[in-house]
Every structure is written in structure tokens, then in C-alpha cells.
Amino acid sequence: MKNASHGISYRPDIDGLRAIAIISVVIYHALPDLFTGGFVGVDVFFVISGFLISSIIFRKLHQGTFSFAGFYLSRTRRLLPALVTVLVATYAAGWILLMPQEFSQLGIQIIGGATFLQNFVLWQQDGYFNTASELKPLMHLWSLGIEEQFYLIYPAILLFAFRKNKCLPTIAAIAIISFLLNVGRIQGHPVEVFFLPHTRFWELLSGAAIAYLMLRPDTILHRMSGAISNLATALGLVLIVGAAVLLDSHRAFPGWWAVIPVSGAVLLLATANRSTLGRSILGNRVLVYIGLISYPLYLWHWPLISFGKLLDPDLQQGTRIALALASVPLAALTYHFIEKPLRMSMRPRIAIPALGGTLVIAGALGAQAVASQGVPSRLPEAMQAVATYNYQFKGDARGSICWLNAKASGSAFAPECFENLDRSGGKSLIVWGDSFAARLYPGVLATLGDRYSIAQTTRNSCPPMLDSQYDTCKAGNAFTLSLIKQHPNATVLMFAVWDQYTKDWEKQSDERDALILTIRSVKAAGVKNVILVGPAPRWPENLPSLVLKTWKSGAISQEAPARLQTPLSPMIRSIDSTFRKIARAEKITYVSAFDSLCNNDGCLVRTNDSPTSFTTWDDGHLTTDGAKVVAKSIPLD
């Protein structure tokens, strides 16, 4: 890298750009319906990070002063003071506010944050845009994980490339490979592409490429006129703001869409300091200050909003805004009294062991929360049993055998799922549906198994509706229909989490048509008795946690109640009524799972005197005890 500049001076416009990025992210998290694409602020941060860190490494390589020890010491001083503060504060808040199951989950997140592996933790769970992500106070640390995984290998690669005088070709080659993996896998593996580092490296490397070009005085970036610089700056701002306003979580992101905010950030890094527009907008004192505190602001804002959601599932918009605003003074205090003093004054010999040690302690606190199942000893004895409730739901529902996942082929059901049909001329019953039907099966077996040979064909997110949902679901339902045609004397029982597939079954829809077509197809196969089981009650959250929170609010005594009158979705009642009409019109038997479990005193929580004889372990899948209650309502001899 001959004739490189010896360094870069402080650029207020970069802090202004940081401000735009963090404002986008915070508004998106506080008001997701307003800035539907505000998550692109993270992509802008990636580009800024790649630019600044690469600029520092290039300068030190040119000066001959680069060392790995110095680089990682600098990263430690920069990241750990604020990060450890937030991790410990989050643990303390969780100890006070969260129920054991939630606190145990928080422990996993603390471990992920302390090890910079949060992105891998989320990859194995449910992703960034899933509603459950709102209940993860440290979910946002995934981006920090990607950055640090990048910087584990990047300095060594850059040092090797510098010695070969191949910096720009190396950066370009890795960026192109990363980008191609991103766009090539986004459709089939969206969660992987979003969270894993190799499909995000191109964003950091885009900033690195600009850093390389700007440190060379002979590039076109140093010869642009003021008018061109202003035009490029304006375009960069439009691309970032436009992406934040127009994109949404339904896009295949990052993919090609990420090119928009990344390009905007690249343009601003290349031209904003040379343009009047850039200096006047991004150099604004307010934006510059927000940029200076952007790192602690990023760390603080999401735990506040997420804890609010954990404590109040119906968190109102005004409260979300107030929590987001509360993160600003917290960020300022962290920056001025923790981050800045420790970064500037801590001696190298002390920094690594002191900051690294506190990070280890934070991770150990998370591990303790996980190992103790959320420290249930904080609760009264009766509630401890509820807090440690861990239902093994797959065994008696024949998981992976007769209850398949979406990847299993249509005919992947084991022979034992149906080989006993019509055995010895006896009565037969086929349980058909999705995971809700899979969890009804053990109750049906326990209630009717002495009189009926019971078959089971159930699959995740696959309702008993022909030509509906995904390919293996369609194939599996076709297989079940062929099975029914071979055994027309069997009773066919159809059940699913009906509200997942459409919200209004009263209106004409593809789902309603598919259900009616399926009923008629089963009857056309010669089946005399078709049973449609209507929707089961859906709790606002998993039932054991709801019981714990209801106890904490003082609404119940120190034991699990028999029933709860917690408001349930009125949609379930509506679907129940509609299904009753459909069953009557199609002349089939209808069983109301809702009426089986609910009455004027509320919906059934437990089925006997045991505090953990719950009807469901989550928001609706039936335990075997709960399934027995519904199965007893099935009108069979």
C-alpha cells in the first residue's frame, strides 16, 4: 500500500452517521410499525465498523506499529466496560422481575452475550423477526457477536495481504464470496443468512474497501468536486432513510435488499466529510453527541423494552416510547462515567485481566441462572413446583415416528402409526392433523384405546386440509387420504391449531375451502363417521409462566388455581362457532375443545390436585392430562 496517508483525523460526520443508525434501530424497536425497516441501522453499523477498524489497522501496518496484542487490547477497552455493565444490570433486573423459566432463558442470553456467540444462540432458536424475540432482553447482542467473530480472523488476513501487497484484491474476493453466499442461501435458509457471520462479512468489508481507497491519495475519492460530493452524500442519506422507512421484516433480508443501506453508508463514508451537505447534517452537534453514545445506547434500549414486554404482554405504545427514551440518559451515564474513563485511563497490564475477568463473572452468573433452572428458590414452595415444571411432550405423542417435522417426506410415517387399523375386525380411529393433533393422540389412546385401534398421522404446521400449506404437508395429507381409502370403516378425527392458518374462518378463503374439500373427500372415500375437533383455548403465554405471574400479581393464593379467567383471544370463540356451523352443514360430528376445557369460571389450568397437572405446558398444546379431558368429550361407543 504505497503512498498511503499516515492516518485519518477525527470525523464528526461518522458520529452523525452512527446517530442515524442508532436512531433507526431504536425507533424500529420502540415503534416497529413506524420505521418498518429500521433494523437496517445495524447494517450501517457494520459498514462503519469495517471502515474505522480497517483504517486503524492500515495506518499501523504502514507505520510498522501493528500488533495483535495492541489490537485486541483496544477492542477490549472499547467494548467490555459498557457490555459488562449491561450484562450485570440485566441479570440483576431478571433476578428481581422474572419468573424462573424466563430467568433461565435470560441466563442463556447472558452466556451468549459474554462469549460473543449470541448470533449462534438465536440461529438455533427462532430468529430476529419472530415475536418471541421481544421476550429476549439480550437478543440484540447478535450483531456484536458477528463483529467480534469477524475481528478474530480479519487482522491476520489483512496482515498477510499487506505483506503481499494484495489488500484490496483480498478484501474484494472475500466480500464477493460472502455476498454470493448471502444472496444464494437467503431463500432457503433465511435465519442462517441473517445470523451467521460468513453471510455478513461483506458488509464490514464494504467499509474496509472504502477505508483502503481513502488512505490512498491517488484515488478518485480525493478528486471529486464539491457538487459531486454533495450529490453522493444526498444519495447516501436517501438510501439509508428510504430503506428504514420502506423495507420490512417480510423481505428476504439481508439478501439483495441489504445492498441499499450498505451502499448508502459507503457513499456517506466516502464523501460526507468533503461535502457541505454532509458537514451540515451529519456534523450537527446533537447528532454527533448521539453518535458518541450510540454504543451504550444500543446496549441499553432493547433490555428496557424487552423487560417491559415480559412484564406486560400488552405493552402500550406510549410505554414503549418512554422506555426507549429512558435508555438515552442511561447511555450518557455509561459513556461518561464507565466507558470513557476506563477506555482512556486503564493501564494495559490491568485492562485485560480486569475487564476480561468481569466478563467471565457475568458469563458465570448466566450459567448459574441456567444450571439452577432460574433459581426457583426465590419463590414459595408451591410455586417452585410450577417454576421447575418441564413437560416431556414428545414421548407418548410418538415424536419423529408418527408426529413428523416439515422436512420429513410425505410418507415417512412409521408402519406402527397405522398398521393396527382394522385389526381383528375391531373399531378403528385415525387421528389426523398438526402438532395439536399429535398432542391430542395420547389422550385419545388413554380414553378409547381399549375399544379402538388408533392410527396417527400428524405433522408440524400441517392441518388436515388437502392441497394446503407446504410441499411435504401436501404429500403427507395425500398419504393420509390414501390410508383412509384403504380403511373406509375407520372413524377419522381432524384437529389442528386452526387459528394459525387463517384468523377468520367465517369468510370465504382458501383455507376454508380446503377444509370443506377435505371433509367431503373423506366422506367420498366411504367414511361414515368424521369428527371435527374445534380450536382449543390459547393462553396469552405459556400456562406455567402465566400462573406464576398471576400469583406474583396477588390475584391467586400460593398454589395453582383449578381455572383462570385470563382474557383469551375472542377469535377462538368465533372459530368454534364457525366450525360448529361447518360440521352441521357437512353432516359430521363436532367436538368443541374449547367447551371441554372452559366454562363460566374460566379455562381449566390443572386436572387434579397436583399443582403441575397442567392442561398445557405452552400456550395451547395439550398435555396428556389435558388431552384426556378433550378425548372424553368425543362421542364414541
FENDA-V361410 format. One record per run of one state. SS is the DSSP state (helix for helix, strand for strand, loop for the rest). FROM is the first residue (numbers start at 0). TO is the last residue. If there is no record, write none. Layout:
# FENDA-V361410
ss={SS:SS}
from={FROM:FROM}
to={TO:TO}
This chain:
# FENDA-V361410
ss={loop:strand:loop:helix:loop:helix:loop:helix:loop:helix:loop:helix:loop:helix:loop:helix:loop:helix:loop:helix:loop:helix:loop:helix:loop:strand:loop:helix:loop:helix:loop:helix:loop:helix:loop:helix:loop:helix:loop:helix:loop:helix:loop:helix:loop:helix:loop:strand:loop:strand:loop:helix:loop:helix:loop:strand:loop:helix:loop:strand:loop:helix:loop:strand:loop:helix:loop:helix:loop:strand:loop:helix:loop:strand:loop:helix:loop:strand:loop:helix:strand:loop:strand:loop:strand:loop:strand:loop:strand:loop:strand:loop:helix:loop}
from={0:3:4:11:30:37:63:67:97:99:114:117:123:130:135:138:163:166:185:189:195:196:199:200:214:215:216:219:222:225:246:254:274:275:281:284:292:293:311:316:345:347:371:375:378:380:387:398:399:402:404:414:417:422:425:426:433:434:448:451:459:470:486:490:495:497:500:509:524:529:533:542:552:562:564:569:586:588:591:592:597:599:601:604:605:606:613:614:615:616:621:622:623:631}
to={2:3:10:29:36:62:66:96:98:113:116:122:129:134:137:162:165:184:188:194:195:198:199:213:214:215:218:221:224:245:253:273:274:280:283:291:292:310:315:344:346:370:374:377:379:386:397:398:401:403:413:416:421:424:425:432:433:447:450:458:469:485:489:494:496:499:508:523:528:532:541:551:561:563:568:585:587:590:591:596:598:600:603:604:605:612:613:614:615:620:621:622:630:636}
